[in-house]
Amino acid sequence: LWPFVPRDPAAACSFQAFINQTFSLASILWTAAIAHTLYATVVQRAQRVEKYMRSYHIAIWALSLLSAVVPLAAGRFASVGPWCWIATAPSGDKGGAAMRFAFF
């Protein structure tokens, strides 16, 4: 992955924020998918839980990518201390704070 990181610091920051946002949310959603599979198997006694896999993939990757594409398209990814994520504007603009709340 390292050769694909942009040389420009702002672009590298956006790249880091995009990857972080996408895969952090995907990790949480996959944990929920595992919990749902266990619930269906143990409580509901479902015999064919593999039928959910396609739906899991579509929902998880669509939501994860959407949560990263929207701030990227809006130009909201920037350095926020020791890492890059959705930044708020110093002018008091609440758009960054709203995106943080929506996509966290």
C-alpha positions, 0 to 999 in steps of 0.5 A, a space after each residue: 500500500 505504501 507506494 500508492 500513498 500520494 506525495 503531497 501532504 494534503 492528498 496523503 492526509 485525505 488518503 489516510 482519512 479515507 482509509 481510516 473512515 472506511 475500514 473503521 466503520 466496516 470493522 464495526 459493521 462486520 462485528 454487528 453482522 457476526 452478532 446477527 449471524 450468531 443470533 440467527 443461529 442460536 436463538 432463531 435456530 436458522 439452518 442457512 445463515 450463509 444466505 445473509 452474506 450477500 446482504 452483509 457485503 452490500 450493506 457494509 461496504 456501501 455504508 462504509 464507502 458512503 461515509 468516506 466519500 461524502 466528506 472527501 467530496 466535501 473537502 472535509 478531510 484534514 489534519 485534526 491533531 496526530 491523525 487526519 479525519 473530518 475537520 471543522 472549519 475555524 470560522 465556526 462552520 458547523 458542517 464538519 461537526 455535523 459530518 463527524 456526528 453523522 459518520 462516527 
